[in-house]
Amino acid sequence: MISRQEAERRIFDRAARDPVFRHSLKIAPHATLEAMFGVDLPPDLEIEILQDNPQRVHIVLPENDMTDDALKALAARMSGWNQPG
């Protein structure tokens, strides 16, 4: 199982060197990530692709008010990142 950080690193690296992948990621993130990692992502998982530029910077804050049940549910979703589709 790969970590979220490792998955993000792979996505960033590929997007930096592959303009077709980068475009696909922007217009169809679910399908693009499913194909890249060979997994089925939950259809209700929202994926938003943002791109910084000189006039816009995005800062993503981690969720911090999660219940134990919410943390378990998130962990279960993320564990699917390396499971065969």
Backbone as XML, in Angstrom:
<?xml version="1.0"?>
<chain id="A" units="angstrom">
  <residue number="1" name="MET">
    <atom name="N" x="0.840" y="-1.184" z="0.000"/>
    <atom name="CA" x="0.000" y="0.000" z="0.000"/>
    <atom name="C" x="0.880" y="1.241" z="0.000"/>
  </residue>
  <residue number="2" name="ILE">
    <atom name="N" x="0.608" y="2.177" z="-0.895"/>
    <atom name="CA" x="1.385" y="3.406" z="-0.903"/>
    <atom name="C" x="0.675" y="4.461" z="-0.071"/>
  </residue>
  <residue number="3" name="SER">
    <atom name="N" x="1.438" y="5.385" z="0.467"/>
    <atom name="CA" x="0.864" y="6.462" z="1.269"/>
    <atom name="C" x="0.247" y="7.519" z="0.353"/>
  </residue>
  <residue number="4" name="ARG">
    <atom name="N" x="-0.562" y="8.350" z="0.937"/>
    <atom name="CA" x="-1.140" y="9.458" z="0.170"/>
    <atom name="C" x="-0.018" y="10.359" z="-0.354"/>
  </residue>
  <residue number="5" name="GLN">
    <atom name="N" x="0.996" y="10.599" z="0.479"/>
    <atom name="CA" x="2.110" y="11.448" z="0.057"/>
    <atom name="C" x="2.822" y="10.857" z="-1.163"/>
  </residue>
  <residue number="6" name="GLU">
    <atom name="N" x="3.016" y="9.543" z="-1.169"/>
    <atom name="CA" x="3.668" y="8.888" z="-2.309"/>
    <atom name="C" x="2.781" y="8.970" z="-3.548"/>
  </residue>
  <residue number="7" name="ALA">
    <atom name="N" x="1.474" y="8.764" z="-3.375"/>
    <atom name="CA" x="0.548" y="8.876" z="-4.510"/>
    <atom name="C" x="0.599" y="10.287" z="-5.088"/>
  </residue>
  <residue number="8" name="GLU">
    <atom name="N" x="0.575" y="11.295" z="-4.217"/>
    <atom name="CA" x="0.629" y="12.680" z="-4.684"/>
    <atom name="C" x="1.950" y="12.961" z="-5.398"/>
  </residue>
  <residue number="9" name="ARG">
    <atom name="N" x="3.054" y="12.448" z="-4.880"/>
    <atom name="CA" x="4.355" y="12.659" z="-5.517"/>
    <atom name="C" x="4.349" y="12.083" z="-6.937"/>
  </residue>
  <residue number="10" name="ARG">
    <atom name="N" x="3.798" y="10.883" z="-7.083"/>
    <atom name="CA" x="3.738" y="10.254" z="-8.406"/>
    <atom name="C" x="2.856" y="11.060" z="-9.364"/>
  </residue>
  <residue number="11" name="ILE">
    <atom name="N" x="1.734" y="11.557" z="-8.845"/>
    <atom name="CA" x="0.828" y="12.369" z="-9.668"/>
    <atom name="C" x="1.533" y="13.656" z="-10.095"/>
  </residue>
  <residue number="12" name="PHE">
    <atom name="N" x="2.171" y="14.354" z="-9.157"/>
    <atom name="CA" x="2.859" y="15.610" z="-9.463"/>
    <atom name="C" x="3.978" y="15.382" z="-10.474"/>
  </residue>
  <residue number="13" name="ASP">
    <atom name="N" x="4.764" y="14.324" z="-10.266"/>
    <atom name="CA" x="5.879" y="14.033" z="-11.170"/>
    <atom name="C" x="5.381" y="13.776" z="-12.592"/>
  </residue>
  <residue number="14" name="ARG">
    <atom name="N" x="4.348" y="12.968" z="-12.698"/>
    <atom name="CA" x="3.842" y="12.647" z="-14.040"/>
    <atom name="C" x="3.212" y="13.868" z="-14.697"/>
  </residue>
  <residue number="15" name="ALA">
    <atom name="N" x="2.454" y="14.646" z="-13.918"/>
    <atom name="CA" x="1.823" y="15.845" z="-14.467"/>
    <atom name="C" x="2.871" y="16.850" z="-14.943"/>
  </residue>
  <residue number="16" name="ALA">
    <atom name="N" x="4.022" y="16.898" z="-14.279"/>
    <atom name="CA" x="5.079" y="17.832" z="-14.656"/>
    <atom name="C" x="5.733" y="17.460" z="-15.982"/>
  </residue>
  <residue number="17" name="ARG">
    <atom name="N" x="5.746" y="16.171" z="-16.331"/>
    <atom name="CA" x="6.451" y="15.741" z="-17.538"/>
    <atom name="C" x="5.531" y="15.264" z="-18.657"/>
  </residue>
  <residue number="18" name="ASP">
    <atom name="N" x="4.229" y="15.148" z="-18.384"/>
    <atom name="CA" x="3.312" y="14.583" z="-19.375"/>
    <atom name="C" x="2.099" y="15.509" z="-19.546"/>
  </residue>
  <residue number="19" name="PRO">
    <atom name="N" x="2.118" y="16.398" z="-20.550"/>
    <atom name="CA" x="1.017" y="17.343" z="-20.718"/>
    <atom name="C" x="-0.331" y="16.687" z="-21.016"/>
  </residue>
  <residue number="20" name="VAL">
    <atom name="N" x="-0.330" y="15.541" z="-21.675"/>
    <atom name="CA" x="-1.593" y="14.837" z="-21.947"/>
    <atom name="C" x="-2.192" y="14.337" z="-20.633"/>
  </residue>
  <residue number="21" name="PHE">
    <atom name="N" x="-1.365" y="13.755" z="-19.759"/>
    <atom name="CA" x="-1.834" y="13.306" z="-18.448"/>
    <atom name="C" x="-2.361" y="14.493" z="-17.646"/>
  </residue>
  <residue number="22" name="ARG">
    <atom name="N" x="-1.618" y="15.600" z="-17.654"/>
    <atom name="CA" x="-2.016" y="16.794" z="-16.905"/>
    <atom name="C" x="-3.395" y="17.273" z="-17.357"/>
  </residue>
  <residue number="23" name="HIS">
    <atom name="N" x="-3.617" y="17.331" z="-18.668"/>
    <atom name="CA" x="-4.914" y="17.750" z="-19.198"/>
    <atom name="C" x="-6.014" y="16.763" z="-18.792"/>
  </residue>
  <residue number="24" name="SER">
    <atom name="N" x="-5.732" y="15.484" z="-18.920"/>
    <atom name="CA" x="-6.699" y="14.455" z="-18.545"/>
    <atom name="C" x="-7.054" y="14.538" z="-17.067"/>
  </residue>
  <residue number="25" name="LEU">
    <atom name="N" x="-6.056" y="14.794" z="-16.244"/>
    <atom name="CA" x="-6.280" y="14.921" z="-14.803"/>
    <atom name="C" x="-7.227" y="16.080" z="-14.490"/>
  </residue>
  <residue number="26" name="LYS">
    <atom name="N" x="-7.085" y="17.164" z="-15.242"/>
    <atom name="CA" x="-7.945" y="18.333" z="-15.029"/>
    <atom name="C" x="-9.390" y="18.079" z="-15.449"/>
  </residue>
  <residue number="27" name="ILE">
    <atom name="N" x="-9.587" y="17.351" z="-16.562"/>
    <atom name="CA" x="-10.952" y="17.197" z="-17.084"/>
    <atom name="C" x="-11.655" y="15.936" z="-16.594"/>
  </residue>
  <residue number="28" name="ALA">
    <atom name="N" x="-10.899" y="14.915" z="-16.198"/>
    <atom name="CA" x="-11.501" y="13.648" z="-15.752"/>
    <atom name="C" x="-10.625" y="13.026" z="-14.658"/>
  </residue>
  <residue number="29" name="PRO">
    <atom name="N" x="-10.586" y="13.662" z="-13.475"/>
    <atom name="CA" x="-9.670" y="13.183" z="-12.436"/>
    <atom name="C" x="-9.921" y="11.754" z="-11.974"/>
  </residue>
  <residue number="30" name="HIS">
    <atom name="N" x="-11.194" y="11.361" z="-11.796"/>
    <atom name="CA" x="-11.475" y="9.989" z="-11.348"/>
    <atom name="C" x="-10.901" y="8.961" z="-12.318"/>
  </residue>
  <residue number="31" name="ALA">
    <atom name="N" x="-11.286" y="9.091" z="-13.589"/>
    <atom name="CA" x="-10.851" y="8.115" z="-14.584"/>
    <atom name="C" x="-9.335" y="8.113" z="-14.743"/>
  </residue>
  <residue number="32" name="THR">
    <atom name="N" x="-8.733" y="9.286" z="-14.704"/>
    <atom name="CA" x="-7.287" y="9.398" z="-14.876"/>
    <atom name="C" x="-6.548" y="8.720" z="-13.736"/>
  </residue>
  <residue number="33" name="LEU">
    <atom name="N" x="-6.984" y="8.969" z="-12.495"/>
    <atom name="CA" x="-6.317" y="8.363" z="-11.341"/>
    <atom name="C" x="-6.602" y="6.866" z="-11.252"/>
  </residue>
  <residue number="34" name="GLU">
    <atom name="N" x="-7.805" y="6.457" z="-11.613"/>
    <atom name="CA" x="-8.105" y="5.020" z="-11.628"/>
    <atom name="C" x="-7.193" y="4.297" z="-12.614"/>
  </residue>
  <residue number="35" name="ALA">
    <atom name="N" x="-7.005" y="4.888" z="-13.788"/>
    <atom name="CA" x="-6.131" y="4.267" z="-14.789"/>
    <atom name="C" x="-4.681" y="4.276" z="-14.322"/>
  </residue>
  <residue number="36" name="MET">
    <atom name="N" x="-4.250" y="5.365" z="-13.730"/>
    <atom name="CA" x="-2.861" y="5.470" z="-13.295"/>
    <atom name="C" x="-2.512" y="4.444" z="-12.226"/>
  </residue>
  <residue number="37" name="PHE">
    <atom name="N" x="-3.410" y="4.283" z="-11.241"/>
    <atom name="CA" x="-3.121" y="3.411" z="-10.109"/>
    <atom name="C" x="-3.764" y="2.033" z="-10.222"/>
  </residue>
  <residue number="38" name="GLY">
    <atom name="N" x="-4.601" y="1.826" z="-11.240"/>
    <atom name="CA" x="-5.238" y="0.530" z="-11.409"/>
    <atom name="C" x="-6.223" y="0.192" z="-10.307"/>
  </residue>
  <residue number="39" name="VAL">
    <atom name="N" x="-7.004" y="1.185" z="-9.893"/>
    <atom name="CA" x="-7.964" y="0.997" z="-8.807"/>
    <atom name="C" x="-9.329" y="1.549" z="-9.213"/>
  </residue>
  <residue number="40" name="ASP">
    <atom name="N" x="-10.332" y="1.188" z="-8.461"/>
    <atom name="CA" x="-11.652" y="1.797" z="-8.569"/>
    <atom name="C" x="-11.812" y="2.728" z="-7.381"/>
  </residue>
  <residue number="41" name="LEU">
    <atom name="N" x="-11.973" y="4.015" z="-7.627"/>
    <atom name="CA" x="-12.204" y="4.976" z="-6.558"/>
    <atom name="C" x="-13.701" y="5.069" z="-6.282"/>
  </residue>
  <residue number="42" name="PRO">
    <atom name="N" x="-14.075" y="5.348" z="-5.037"/>
    <atom name="CA" x="-15.504" y="5.494" z="-4.743"/>
    <atom name="C" x="-16.113" y="6.609" z="-5.590"/>
  </residue>
  <residue number="43" name="PRO">
    <atom name="N" x="-17.272" y="6.372" z="-6.201"/>
    <atom name="CA" x="-17.871" y="7.385" z="-7.077"/>
    <atom name="C" x="-18.239" y="8.667" z="-6.341"/>
  </residue>
  <residue number="44" name="ASP">
    <atom name="N" x="-18.462" y="8.583" z="-5.028"/>
    <atom name="CA" x="-18.820" y="9.785" z="-4.273"/>
    <atom name="C" x="-17.597" y="10.526" z="-3.720"/>
  </residue>
  <residue number="45" name="LEU">
    <atom name="N" x="-16.392" y="10.044" z="-4.033"/>
    <atom name="CA" x="-15.168" y="10.723" z="-3.616"/>
    <atom name="C" x="-14.957" y="11.933" z="-4.513"/>
  </residue>
  <residue number="46" name="GLU">
    <atom name="N" x="-14.959" y="13.121" z="-3.924"/>
    <atom name="CA" x="-14.760" y="14.348" z="-4.696"/>
    <atom name="C" x="-13.269" y="14.596" z="-4.874"/>
  </residue>
  <residue number="47" name="ILE">
    <atom name="N" x="-12.870" y="14.832" z="-6.105"/>
    <atom name="CA" x="-11.484" y="15.141" z="-6.421"/>
    <atom name="C" x="-11.486" y="16.475" z="-7.145"/>
  </residue>
  <residue number="48" name="GLU">
    <atom name="N" x="-10.790" y="17.437" z="-6.577"/>
    <atom name="CA" x="-10.709" y="18.754" z="-7.192"/>
    <atom name="C" x="-9.250" y="19.021" z="-7.562"/>
  </residue>
  <residue number="49" name="ILE">
    <atom name="N" x="-9.010" y="19.289" z="-8.823"/>
    <atom name="CA" x="-7.663" y="19.562" z="-9.305"/>
    <atom name="C" x="-7.508" y="21.081" z="-9.422"/>
  </residue>
  <residue number="50" name="LEU">
    <atom name="N" x="-6.543" y="21.609" z="-8.706"/>
    <atom name="CA" x="-6.265" y="23.044" z="-8.720"/>
    <atom name="C" x="-4.833" y="23.252" z="-9.182"/>
  </residue>
  <residue number="51" name="GLN">
    <atom name="N" x="-4.587" y="24.384" z="-9.817"/>
    <atom name="CA" x="-3.242" y="24.676" z="-10.293"/>
    <atom name="C" x="-2.861" y="26.084" z="-9.844"/>
  </residue>
  <residue number="52" name="ASP">
    <atom name="N" x="-1.734" y="26.171" z="-9.122"/>
    <atom name="CA" x="-1.219" y="27.472" z="-8.722"/>
    <atom name="C" x="-0.700" y="28.222" z="-9.941"/>
  </residue>
  <residue number="53" name="ASN">
    <atom name="N" x="-0.684" y="29.549" z="-9.840"/>
    <atom name="CA" x="-0.044" y="30.399" z="-10.837"/>
    <atom name="C" x="0.465" y="31.634" z="-10.097"/>
  </residue>
  <residue number="54" name="PRO">
    <atom name="N" x="1.133" y="32.546" z="-10.764"/>
    <atom name="CA" x="1.694" y="33.692" z="-10.040"/>
    <atom name="C" x="0.659" y="34.546" z="-9.307"/>
  </residue>
  <residue number="55" name="GLN">
    <atom name="N" x="-0.585" y="34.523" z="-9.753"/>
    <atom name="CA" x="-1.630" y="35.320" z="-9.108"/>
    <atom name="C" x="-2.514" y="34.523" z="-8.148"/>
  </residue>
  <residue number="56" name="ARG">
    <atom name="N" x="-2.338" y="33.198" z="-8.100"/>
    <atom name="CA" x="-3.207" y="32.372" z="-7.267"/>
    <atom name="C" x="-2.394" y="31.249" z="-6.634"/>
  </residue>
  <residue number="57" name="VAL">
    <atom name="N" x="-2.505" y="31.150" z="-5.324"/>
    <atom name="CA" x="-1.830" y="30.088" z="-4.574"/>
    <atom name="C" x="-2.895" y="29.352" z="-3.769"/>
  </residue>
  <residue number="58" name="HIS">
    <atom name="N" x="-2.854" y="28.034" z="-3.791"/>
    <atom name="CA" x="-3.794" y="27.209" z="-3.037"/>
    <atom name="C" x="-3.080" y="26.623" z="-1.825"/>
  </residue>
  <residue number="59" name="ILE">
    <atom name="N" x="-3.730" y="26.676" z="-0.698"/>
    <atom name="CA" x="-3.216" y="26.054" z="0.518"/>
    <atom name="C" x="-4.277" y="25.061" z="0.971"/>
  </residue>
  <residue number="60" name="VAL">
    <atom name="N" x="-3.897" y="23.805" z="1.087"/>
    <atom name="CA" x="-4.841" y="22.757" z="1.488"/>
    <atom name="C" x="-4.584" y="22.425" z="2.943"/>
  </residue>
  <residue number="61" name="LEU">
    <atom name="N" x="-5.590" y="22.645" z="3.748"/>
    <atom name="CA" x="-5.500" y="22.343" z="5.171"/>
    <atom name="C" x="-6.050" y="20.953" z="5.440"/>
  </residue>
  <residue number="62" name="PRO">
    <atom name="N" x="-5.401" y="20.188" z="6.294"/>
    <atom name="CA" x="-5.947" y="18.870" z="6.633"/>
    <atom name="C" x="-7.186" y="19.021" z="7.503"/>
  </residue>
  <residue number="63" name="GLU">
    <atom name="N" x="-8.067" y="18.057" z="7.364"/>
    <atom name="CA" x="-9.254" y="18.035" z="8.213"/>
    <atom name="C" x="-8.795" y="17.724" z="9.629"/>
  </residue>
  <residue number="64" name="ASN">
    <atom name="N" x="-9.282" y="18.464" z="10.608"/>
    <atom name="CA" x="-8.787" y="18.252" z="11.960"/>
    <atom name="C" x="-9.857" y="17.928" z="12.989"/>
  </residue>
  <residue number="65" name="ASP">
    <atom name="N" x="-11.109" y="18.022" z="12.649"/>
    <atom name="CA" x="-12.176" y="17.750" z="13.609"/>
    <atom name="C" x="-12.888" y="16.454" z="13.270"/>
  </residue>
  <residue number="66" name="MET">
    <atom name="N" x="-12.125" y="15.397" z="13.034"/>
    <atom name="CA" x="-12.722" y="14.137" z="12.619"/>
    <atom name="C" x="-12.965" y="13.227" z="13.818"/>
  </residue>
  <residue number="67" name="THR">
    <atom name="N" x="-14.106" y="12.578" z="13.787"/>
    <atom name="CA" x="-14.402" y="11.576" z="14.800"/>
    <atom name="C" x="-13.611" y="10.315" z="14.477"/>
  </residue>
  <residue number="68" name="ASP">
    <atom name="N" x="-13.546" y="9.395" z="15.417"/>
    <atom name="CA" x="-12.866" y="8.127" z="15.160"/>
    <atom name="C" x="-13.496" y="7.398" z="13.978"/>
  </residue>
  <residue number="69" name="ASP">
    <atom name="N" x="-14.828" y="7.419" z="13.900"/>
    <atom name="CA" x="-15.515" y="6.757" z="12.787"/>
    <atom name="C" x="-15.164" y="7.424" z="11.455"/>
  </residue>
  <residue number="70" name="ALA">
    <atom name="N" x="-15.085" y="8.753" z="11.440"/>
    <atom name="CA" x="-14.732" y="9.459" z="10.213"/>
    <atom name="C" x="-13.294" y="9.145" z="9.804"/>
  </residue>
  <residue number="71" name="LEU">
    <atom name="N" x="-12.387" y="9.077" z="10.779"/>
    <atom name="CA" x="-10.990" y="8.729" z="10.480"/>
    <atom name="C" x="-10.886" y="7.325" z="9.907"/>
  </residue>
  <residue number="72" name="LYS">
    <atom name="N" x="-11.647" y="6.378" z="10.481"/>
    <atom name="CA" x="-11.638" y="5.004" z="9.966"/>
    <atom name="C" x="-12.181" y="4.953" z="8.541"/>
  </residue>
  <residue number="73" name="ALA">
    <atom name="N" x="-13.248" y="5.710" z="8.281"/>
    <atom name="CA" x="-13.835" y="5.735" z="6.938"/>
    <atom name="C" x="-12.847" y="6.320" z="5.932"/>
  </residue>
  <residue number="74" name="LEU">
    <atom name="N" x="-12.146" y="7.384" z="6.316"/>
    <atom name="CA" x="-11.153" y="7.980" z="5.427"/>
    <atom name="C" x="-10.005" y="7.012" z="5.165"/>
  </residue>
  <residue number="75" name="ALA">
    <atom name="N" x="-9.538" y="6.339" z="6.205"/>
    <atom name="CA" x="-8.456" y="5.369" z="6.048"/>
    <atom name="C" x="-8.887" y="4.238" z="5.115"/>
  </residue>
  <residue number="76" name="ALA">
    <atom name="N" x="-10.121" y="3.798" z="5.238"/>
    <atom name="CA" x="-10.625" y="2.731" z="4.371"/>
    <atom name="C" x="-10.659" y="3.192" z="2.915"/>
  </residue>
  <residue number="77" name="ARG">
    <atom name="N" x="-11.078" y="4.422" z="2.676"/>
    <atom name="CA" x="-11.107" y="4.956" z="1.309"/>
    <atom name="C" x="-9.708" y="5.048" z="0.731"/>
  </residue>
  <residue number="78" name="MET">
    <atom name="N" x="-8.780" y="5.551" z="1.522"/>
    <atom name="CA" x="-7.417" y="5.754" z="1.019"/>
    <atom name="C" x="-6.704" y="4.410" z="0.818"/>
  </residue>
  <residue number="79" name="SER">
    <atom name="N" x="-7.095" y="3.384" z="1.550"/>
    <atom name="CA" x="-6.437" y="2.089" z="1.367"/>
    <atom name="C" x="-6.721" y="1.511" z="-0.013"/>
  </residue>
  <residue number="80" name="GLY">
    <atom name="N" x="-7.784" y="1.959" z="-0.645"/>
    <atom name="CA" x="-8.120" y="1.496" z="-1.984"/>
    <atom name="C" x="-7.202" y="2.016" z="-3.066"/>
  </residue>
  <residue number="81" name="TRP">
    <atom name="N" x="-6.327" y="2.954" z="-2.752"/>
    <atom name="CA" x="-5.440" y="3.549" z="-3.760"/>
    <atom name="C" x="-4.482" y="2.527" z="-4.348"/>
  </residue>
  <residue number="82" name="ASN">
    <atom name="N" x="-4.254" y="1.439" z="-3.658"/>
    <atom name="CA" x="-3.304" y="0.471" z="-4.227"/>
    <atom name="C" x="-3.944" y="-0.905" z="-4.394"/>
  </residue>
  <residue number="83" name="GLN">
    <atom name="N" x="-5.249" y="-0.959" z="-4.377"/>
    <atom name="CA" x="-5.949" y="-2.227" z="-4.583"/>
    <atom name="C" x="-6.300" y="-2.366" z="-6.050"/>
  </residue>
  <residue number="84" name="PRO">
    <atom name="N" x="-6.155" y="-3.528" z="-6.624"/>
    <atom name="CA" x="-6.548" y="-3.715" z="-8.028"/>
    <atom name="C" x="-8.010" y="-3.393" z="-8.234"/>
  </residue>
  <residue number="85" name="GLY">
    <atom name="N" x="-8.321" y="-2.813" z="-9.398"/>
    <atom name="CA" x="-9.688" y="-2.421" z="-9.741"/>
    <atom name="C" x="-10.522" y="-3.613" z="-9.898"/>
  </residue>
</chain>
